[in-house]
């Protein structure tokens, strides 16, 4: 009998241990892979039910962003996004009545509405969103209101030297290419936009067949799908979308460009280099390279100045940029090999890009890149799959596990050989430092 009991005890222990190992795999699978449906009007629906959640979250993404702004009318897509919920009362409704939140996001690649509610209010949440996106009020009054709103946002952003530096670097690197134009527009471009422009953009791009609806949290997926068919089923398809074609930007002028700072007490330096698209095979290797560059940069600057430097990888549907930034750091002119005075920040960046990558640097940066990736919202991964035309979200997620040091070296060599756009935002009459 004792032998039998020992056998059962050992078997139970083995079974429990196996379940502890298998359990997370099943848990991850249920989170990573949503229930997917598609309505007759082309709207994609993705659902992640979780009965333990205290709320329901909805992300509605339109796969067209500010890159579709007509030249000279920059800010049009931002205005269109804000026109979906054009006043404070329509936005406060989500908090006051639904116990949730509302957020509108506009970038170069998409417009996204993030909304949440209590579980018992999620049907009202879906109905409210559906009514707003399928039948927005794009009249003269609404256009005037959102124009004033975005104009105020642009004016406020223009007071920030960091924003001025970012915009200057993008304009110098990309020129009139969409990524060189401001998402918020300018005071002049916003003034040119009228309600007919918003209506045209909506009809062309803001259709059910150009959108994905992602629902996560505490809800019944069968009920949510029926609600999606009922509330979003009348949302029309977009007009036949003709992909915009853009002339590729010329190489930027190598000379640093000086811009007056809106705050004379603050200085900003930006060095921008053409980067990679989001679905480029080297995208994840570029993320590792970014981490190496930032680590080297902060190490060279020392403890006192390291926190004022950053490296940002901006990947879009088309190749974006790697941006090296310095805030409130005084640089001294240095003499280059050709005897000419050069900007210390640019020379430092070139040196960092050209140095050989060590095994320890690669391992540390790979760990950082994977950690950043792990913290990313998995719902966003699936939405990105549609926006950036990624063939397989699973394959995309697994791609980072196959990054070799040779891949990172190849990316670094490409960045080192690319022209730089250099912007210095500082007080009037200041010298380049």
N, C-alpha and C positions, 0 to 999 in steps of 0.2 A: 504493500500500500504506500509506504514511504517513497519507494522508487517512483511509483505512479504520480504521487503528489509533486515530487521534485520535477518530474518530466513536464507536468502540466504548468508548474510555476515557471520553468525555463521557457516553455513554449509561449506562455502568455507574455513574458518579458520580451521575447524576440518579436512577437506580434506588435506589441506596443511600440517598440523601437522602430519597427518597419513603418508603422502608421505615422510616427513622428517625422520620418524622412519623407514619406510619400505625401503626407498632408499638405506641406507647403507647396509642393509641386501642383497639386490640384487647386490650392487656393490661388496661386499665381495664375494658373490657366484661366480660372473663372474671372479673374480681374482683367487679364490681358486681352482675352478674346470676348468681344461683346456678342450679344444676339443681334443679328443684322437683318434688316428688312429694307424694302424699297417700294415707295408708293408709285401709283400709276403716273403721277406727274414728274417722276424722276427724283423726288426727294429721298435721300438715303437716311435711314434711321438706325442708330446704334444704341444699345441698351445694356447697362451694367447694374442690375438690381442688387441691393445690399440691405437686408432687413435690419441690420444693426445700426444703420445710419440714422441720424437725427433730422435729416433734411433730404430734399430732392434737388439736384443740380441739373440744369439744362444748358448746353452750349450749342448755339446755332451759328454755324460758320458759312459765310458766303465766300466762295473761292475766287474772289476778285477784290483787289485792294487799290491803294493809291497809285500803283503803277499804271492804272487805266485813266488817271487824270489827264485831260487834254492839255497840251502845252499852252501855257498862258492862263490856264484855269486850275492851277494847282490848289488843292484843298477841296475839290468837288466831291470826292468819295468820302472824305471826312465829314463834310456837310450832310451827305446822303445818310451816312450812318447815324448822325445825331438827329436827323429828321424822323427816325423811326419812333423815338420817344422824345419829342421836341421840347417838353417843358418839365418843370420840377414836379408838378402834381402827378404826371404820368410815371415818373421815376420813383417818387416817394410811395406810390401805391404798392410796390413790391415789398417794401419794409413795413409799411403801416398795416396793410391788409393781408399780405401773404406771409409775413414773418420771415422774409428773405432779403435778397440783394439783387441789384442790377448793375451790370458793367458793360460798357461798349468799347470795343477795341478796333482800331483801324491801323493797319500797317501796309506795307507795299504789296503784300501777297493776299490779304484777306480782310474781311470785316467779320467780327465775331460778337455775338450777344451772349453774355454769361448771365444767367439768372438762377435764382434759387427760391425755395419756399418750404414751408412746413409740409410734411408728408400728406396731411389731410387736404392741402390746398394745391396739390400738383396738377390736377385737372384744370383748375382755374389758371394756373401758371401757363400751361400749354395753350389754353384758349386765348389768353392775353397776348402771348408772343405771336401766335398764328395770326390774329387779327391785325397786329401792328405791322408785321412784315408782308402780309399778303394784300393789304389795302391801306398803305400809308397815306397821310394827308400831305401831299406835296404841292401845296398851293402857295400863293404869294406871301401870305401871312406867315406860314410855317418857314418858308425859305428865308424871310427877313429875320425871323427869330433865331434860326440856327446860324445864319451868317453872322449875326451879332455875337453869338456864343463863340463860334470858332475864331472870329476876329479878335475877341478878347483873349482867347487862349493863345493865339499867335503873338499878340502884343506882350503878354506876360512872359511867354517863353523867350522872346527876344531880349528880355532884361537879364537873362542868364548867360554869362560868358561861355559856359560849357555847351549850351545849345547852339550858340553862335559858332563856336569852334567845330562842333559836329556837322552843322549845316555847311560851313565853309569847306571842310574837308571833303564832304560828299560832292559838293558842286565842283570842286577842283578835280576830283578823281573821275567823276562820271559826266560832267558837263550837262547837256540837255537830256541825256539818258534818264529814264524815270527815277533811278535810285539817286540821281543827283538833284532831284527836285523835292521841295519840302512837303511832307504829308499834310502839315497844317496850312500850306499855302503861304502867301504873303498878303499884306494889306491890299496891294494892287490886284493880285489874281483873284482874291476872294470877292472883291467889289464887282468883278465881271460876271460872276456866276448868278444865274437867275433860276426861277422854278422850272423853266423848260429844260435847262441843263440837268437838273436833278431827275426829272421825269424820264429823260432820254437815257440817262445812266441806269436808272432803276429798270426800265423796260429791257435794256440790253443785257444787264448783268445780274440783277437781283431776282433771279427766278428759282423755282423749286429744283430744277434739274442742275443748278449750279450751287447747291447747298447740301450740307450734312447736319442732321439733328442728332446730338448725343445726349442721352439721359442717363444719369447715375444717381444712386442713393436708394432710399426706402420707398419703393413703389412696386406695383404689380405689372410686369412687362406685358402681359396680355391686354390689360386695361390701357396701358400706355400706348400700345400699338393701335388699338381701336380709336383712342383719342387722337392720335396723330393722323390717322386716316380721316377722321371726322373734321378736325380743326384745320389741318394743313392740306387736305385733299383739294381744296378749291384754289390753292396758290398756283398761279399760272407758271408755265415754263418761261424762261427768258427768251427774248428774241434770238435768232440765230447769231451766236457770238463769233465774230471774226477776230481771231487772235491778233493783237496789236503787234506790229513789227517795228523794231527800233534800230536805228543805226548804232553800231557798237561805238563806244566812246573812244576818242583818241587818247594816246598816252598823255598823262598830265605833265605840265611844265615843271621841271625839276626845281626851279627857284622857289624858296619859301615865300608865302604870301602873308602880308601883314593885314590884320583887321583890327579896328579900334574896339576895345572892350567896352560894353555897356556899363561895366563897373571897373573903374580905373585901378581899384585895389586888387583885382583878381586877374590872373594870367592863365591862359590855356594854350597848350600845344597839341596838335593832332598830326599824326603821320598815318596816311591811309594807303593801302596797297590792294590791288585787285585780288579777290579771293575766289571762293568756290560756290557753286549752287548747292542747295540743300540735298539734292539727290545725286550729287557727284560721288563717284566711288571713293574719292579722297576726302569727303566731308569729315568723317570721324578722325582720320589722320590729321586733318587740319585742327580739330579740337585739341588733340594731344600736342600739336605744335604750338598752339596758342598758349597752353599751360606752360610749356617750356620757355617760351619767349617772356611771358609775364614773370616767371620765377627768376630768370636771368636778370631781367630788368630791375626788379625790386632788390635783388642781391647787389647789383652794381650801385644802386642809388643809396644804399645804406638804410639803417633803421629809421632815421629822421624823415627821409623823403620817400620811402618805399610805398607808403599807403596812398601817396598822391599820384601814383602811376597805375595804369591798367592796360590790358590788352583785350580787345573785344572782337569776336568773330561774327560777322553779319552775313548769314547765308540766306539767299532768297530763291525764288523759282529760277532766276538767272544768276550768274556769278555775282556775288556781293563784294564785301571788303573785309580785310583785316585792319583794325584801327588800333594804333598805339596812342595812348593819351597821357598827358602830364598836366596836373592842376597845381597852379601856384608854385611852380618850381622855377627858380632862376637858373638859366643855363649861360655858360660863357662861350663866346665864339672860339672855335679851335681851328688850327691850321691843318689843312688836308695835305695829302701827299703831293698835290700839285701846287702847294704854296698858297692856295686860296683860303680865305676865312670861310668856315662852314658852321652850320648849327650843331652844337654838341649833341642835342637830342637825336638828330638824324644820323649823325656819325655813330652814336651809341647803338641805335637801332640796327644799322647796317652791320655793325660788328657782331651783334648778338645773333642776327640771322645767318651770318656766314660761318659761325663756329660749329665744329663737329659735335654731334649729339652723342653724349656718353650713355652707357647702359643704365647707369643709376638715374640720370635725368629722364630717360625714356620710361623706366619703370614707375618713377614717382608721378610723372605727368599722366601716364596711362591710368594710374589709380585715381587721380583727380578727375580725369575725364569720365571714367566709369561711375564715380561717385556722383558727379553732376548729372549724368544721364539717369542714374537710379532715382534721383530725387524728382525727376520730371514727371508731371502728371501723365498717367498712362492713357487717359482719355484724349489728351492732346496729341499723343503719338498717333492714334488712329485718325484724328482729324488731319494731322499733318500728312498722313498717307494719301488722303484724297487731294489736299492742296498741292502737294509737291510731286504728285504722280509717282509715288513710291510703289513698286510692284507688289511687295510683300512687307507688311509691318514686322512680321516675325523675322524675316531675313534681314531687314534693316536693323532690328534690335540686336541680332546676332553678329552683324558685321563688325561691331566694335571689338568683339572677342578675337577677331582675326587680324587686327592691326599689328603689323610688324615694324620693327625699328627702321627697316628699309623704306617703308611707306612714309613714315614721318620725315625721314631724311629727304626723300623726293619732294615732299610738300615744302619743306624748309628751303630747299634749293630753288624751287619755283618762286617762292616769296622773295628770296634774297635777290633774284635776278629781275624782279618786276620794278617798274618805275614807282616812285613815291610821290604822293601829294602832301605837301607840308604846309600847315596853317599855324600862324602864331597870332593869338588874340591877346592884346595887351593895351596898356594905356596909350593915349595919343602921344606922338613924338618919341615913343620908346624905341630903343634899338633891338634888333633881333638877338635874343639871348637864349 
